Amino acid sequence: MQEQKYSIKQWAKDDRPREKLLSKGPKSLSDSELLAILINNGNKQKSAVDLGKEVLQLGKNNLNELGRLSAKEIMRINGIGEAKAITIAAALELGRRREGSGFLENPVIQHSKDVAGFLRSVLKDLSREMLVVLYLNQANKVTHHEIVSMGGITGTVVDPRVVLKNAITEGATSIIICHNHPSGNLKPSRADELITTKLKEAGNLLDIKVLDHIIVSDHGYYSFADDGKL
């Protein structure tokens, strides 16, 4: 029996992922071929494309699911070492950041939808709840944003003093708070409602307005302001 050839170098030139990208453009490549370029090389048993297919299978053949995996989880695949896993994780993170980068070019907030897409890109794929605060100036332009709290799978602890101290430091006249629900459920919890009320009342004392509290998940977003709860 003829020995199977696993090296991509032995493929027809037009079938090699790198050459295919150069000649036909990145859109012509499958997800596994794009991953193969990141993986760079295979081993004695599998080509880089074969390894790319296994990486996709680990993510249930869904890039959103793949984005939730850590580098250590990707390293479970035989043939994917630390360097390859880190490269894949870094590429996925760049994709997330690119998704939200357009918002930051002209971040003037007029409606909840203006900010929800950006916040989903920041918080998507996370398995823990995190709270992000956007700091706005008098023209409703975002001057700064940061993650101020990291929690567990079911909740995060928010200290209103930290949020408002940062707002004063940034010279913000208003803020938008946002957190993710890894469960996918967009309904605000009692704790979500309480922290919104606390921040609103404390902000009023400092003349810092809480414009909205937005909850995001893979299924969309919920806005306290849109729902008349602010």
Wavefront OBJ file of the C-alpha trace (Angstrom):
o trace
v 0.000 0.000 0.000
v 1.287 3.408 -0.923
v 2.245 5.518 2.071
v -0.227 8.368 2.678
v 1.224 11.844 2.224
v 0.440 14.188 5.090
v 2.695 17.111 4.168
v 0.914 20.104 2.639
v 4.096 20.724 0.632
v 3.192 17.631 -1.390
v -0.222 19.027 -2.331
v -0.959 20.790 -5.619
v 0.124 24.417 -5.261
v -3.417 25.785 -5.666
v -4.603 23.580 -2.784
v -2.042 24.800 -0.248
v -3.706 27.234 2.194
v -1.032 29.938 2.041
v -0.720 29.914 -1.727
v -4.505 29.708 -2.068
v -4.911 32.790 0.136
v -2.411 34.749 -1.958
v -3.887 33.770 -5.299
v -7.606 33.694 -4.493
v -7.975 35.758 -1.310
v -8.820 34.751 2.274
v -12.540 34.322 1.552
v -11.740 31.343 -0.658
v -10.386 29.364 2.300
v -12.432 27.164 4.592
v -12.274 27.673 8.360
v -9.982 24.670 8.722
v -7.635 26.035 6.019
v -7.429 29.399 7.797
v -6.649 27.584 11.039
v -4.010 25.554 9.192
v -2.168 28.778 8.357
v -2.141 29.673 12.057
v -1.061 26.168 13.020
v 1.747 26.444 10.435
v 2.750 22.791 10.262
v 1.460 19.357 11.045
v 3.191 16.225 12.283
v 3.971 12.749 10.970
v 0.352 11.658 11.285
v -1.644 14.777 10.384
v -1.344 17.775 8.107
v -1.949 21.287 9.415
v -5.382 21.193 7.736
v -6.210 17.939 9.539
v -5.272 19.597 12.826
v -7.368 22.620 11.864
v -10.376 20.342 11.370
v -9.815 18.816 14.814
v -9.633 22.284 16.377
v -12.954 23.149 14.730
v -14.501 19.900 15.965
v -13.387 20.777 19.494
v -15.428 23.958 19.048
v -18.401 21.942 17.713
v -17.629 23.238 14.205
v -18.749 26.675 15.336
v -16.378 29.644 15.511
v -18.369 31.228 18.327
v -17.985 28.050 20.378
v -14.305 27.877 19.454
v -13.845 31.433 20.712
v -14.936 30.335 24.182
v -12.087 27.837 24.498
v -8.896 28.719 26.327
v -5.438 27.997 24.947
v -5.114 25.140 27.451
v -8.339 23.577 26.193
v -7.128 23.798 22.585
v -3.927 22.033 23.661
v -5.967 18.900 24.383
v -5.641 18.071 20.696
v -2.699 15.820 19.962
v -0.388 17.867 17.744
v -1.422 21.276 19.117
v 1.242 22.488 21.504
v 1.437 25.657 23.526
v 2.744 27.865 20.711
v 0.029 26.770 18.247
v -2.724 27.116 20.872
v -1.570 30.614 21.829
v -1.503 31.660 18.161
v -5.089 30.451 17.660
v -6.294 32.119 20.883
v -4.609 35.390 19.870
v -6.217 35.310 16.413
v -9.663 34.748 17.924
v -9.140 37.675 20.296
v -8.105 39.931 17.400
v -11.352 38.978 15.665
v -13.338 40.015 18.731
v -11.506 43.330 18.981
v -11.969 44.081 15.284
v -15.699 43.495 15.679
v -15.922 46.343 18.164
v -13.247 48.662 16.789
v -15.589 50.576 14.486
v -17.610 51.770 17.453
v -14.602 53.425 19.071
v -13.871 55.526 15.970
v -16.971 57.647 16.558
v -18.361 56.648 19.948
v -21.196 59.181 20.330
v -24.078 57.466 22.112
v -27.658 58.231 21.092
v -29.414 54.874 21.459
v -28.797 51.603 23.294
v -28.115 49.827 20.007
v -25.173 52.183 19.421
v -23.313 50.600 22.295
v -24.811 47.093 22.554
v -22.918 45.705 19.557
v -19.606 46.967 20.897
v -20.276 45.601 24.373
v -21.231 42.206 22.976
v -17.903 42.080 21.124
v -16.034 42.932 24.344
v -17.880 40.423 26.521
v -18.718 37.621 24.099
v -17.291 34.137 24.639
v -16.707 34.765 28.359
v -17.728 32.022 30.783
v -17.776 34.415 33.760
v -19.768 37.540 34.391
v -17.837 40.764 33.921
v -18.924 44.363 34.286
v -17.791 47.063 31.871
v -18.277 50.783 32.378
v -18.291 53.345 29.573
v -17.366 56.881 30.654
v -18.917 59.707 28.609
v -18.330 63.444 28.421
v -20.971 66.163 28.138
v -21.332 65.540 24.395
v -22.238 61.882 25.068
v -18.946 60.761 23.567
v -17.166 57.774 25.109
v -13.806 58.907 26.444
v -12.828 55.698 28.217
v -14.068 52.188 28.926
v -12.831 49.480 31.232
v -13.710 46.214 32.913
v -14.202 47.103 36.578
v -15.430 43.809 37.985
v -14.918 40.116 37.269
v -17.193 37.572 38.835
v -18.144 33.933 38.658
v -20.396 31.966 36.355
v -23.586 33.254 37.970
v -22.736 36.743 39.166
v -20.289 39.549 39.755
v -19.806 41.917 42.679
v -19.944 45.610 41.831
v -18.648 48.337 44.130
v -20.421 51.626 43.278
v -17.574 53.564 44.919
v -15.046 52.175 42.445
v -17.290 52.888 39.451
v -17.959 56.486 40.493
v -14.391 57.171 41.628
v -13.216 56.178 38.154
v -15.887 58.413 36.621
v -14.573 61.389 38.604
v -10.986 60.554 37.610
v -12.002 60.392 33.936
v -13.957 63.646 34.189
v -17.102 61.848 33.028
v -20.527 63.486 33.263
v -22.364 60.230 32.608
v -21.740 56.493 32.504
v -23.187 53.367 30.936
v -22.753 50.120 32.807
v -22.919 46.741 31.157
v -22.423 43.125 32.087
v -22.793 39.788 30.375
v -24.972 36.805 31.184
v -23.018 33.664 30.153
v -26.232 31.643 30.562
v -27.757 33.515 27.618
v -30.723 34.704 29.680
v -31.253 38.436 29.177
v -33.704 38.945 32.035
v -32.197 41.181 34.752
v -31.855 39.596 38.176
v -32.901 41.239 41.431
v -29.204 41.913 42.085
v -28.922 43.641 38.682
v -31.860 45.893 39.556
v -30.434 46.737 42.999
v -26.987 47.719 41.734
v -28.576 49.845 39.006
v -30.626 51.708 41.616
v -27.588 52.141 43.897
v -25.426 53.526 41.095
v -28.185 55.842 39.887
v -28.776 57.279 43.375
v -25.060 57.644 44.149
v -24.430 59.178 40.731
v -27.148 61.770 41.286
v -25.340 62.976 44.421
v -22.172 63.498 42.359
v -23.965 64.892 39.314
v -22.933 61.840 37.282
v -25.834 60.377 35.338
v -26.283 56.650 34.764
v -27.584 56.609 31.196
v -28.178 52.883 30.930
v -27.433 49.435 32.246
v -27.131 46.952 29.407
v -27.076 43.165 29.720
v -25.600 41.258 26.784
v -25.478 37.623 25.727
v -25.193 35.629 22.530
v -28.951 36.092 22.106
v -28.930 39.885 22.049
v -29.148 42.582 24.684
v -31.428 44.110 27.305
v -31.500 47.821 28.109
v -32.774 49.180 31.432
v -33.296 52.570 29.776
v -35.289 51.142 26.871
v -37.445 49.256 29.364
v -38.164 52.409 31.342
v -36.265 51.273 34.438
v -33.896 54.255 34.620
l 1 2 3 4 5 6 7 8 9 10 11 12 13 14 15 16 17 18 19 20 21 22 23 24 25 26 27 28 29 30 31 32 33 34 35 36 37 38 39 40 41 42 43 44 45 46 47 48 49 50 51 52 53 54 55 56 57 58 59 60 61 62 63 64 65 66 67 68 69 70 71 72 73 74 75 76 77 78 79 80 81 82 83 84 85 86 87 88 89 90 91 92 93 94 95 96 97 98 99 100 101 102 103 104 105 106 107 108 109 110 111 112 113 114 115 116 117 118 119 120 121 122 123 124 125 126 127 128 129 130 131 132 133 134 135 136 137 138 139 140 141 142 143 144 145 146 147 148 149 150 151 152 153 154 155 156 157 158 159 160 161 162 163 164 165 166 167 168 169 170 171 172 173 174 175 176 177 178 179 180 181 182 183 184 185 186 187 188 189 190 191 192 193 194 195 196 197 198 199 200 201 202 203 204 205 206 207 208 209 210 211 212 213 214 215 216 217 218 219 220 221 222 223 224 225 226 227 228 229 230
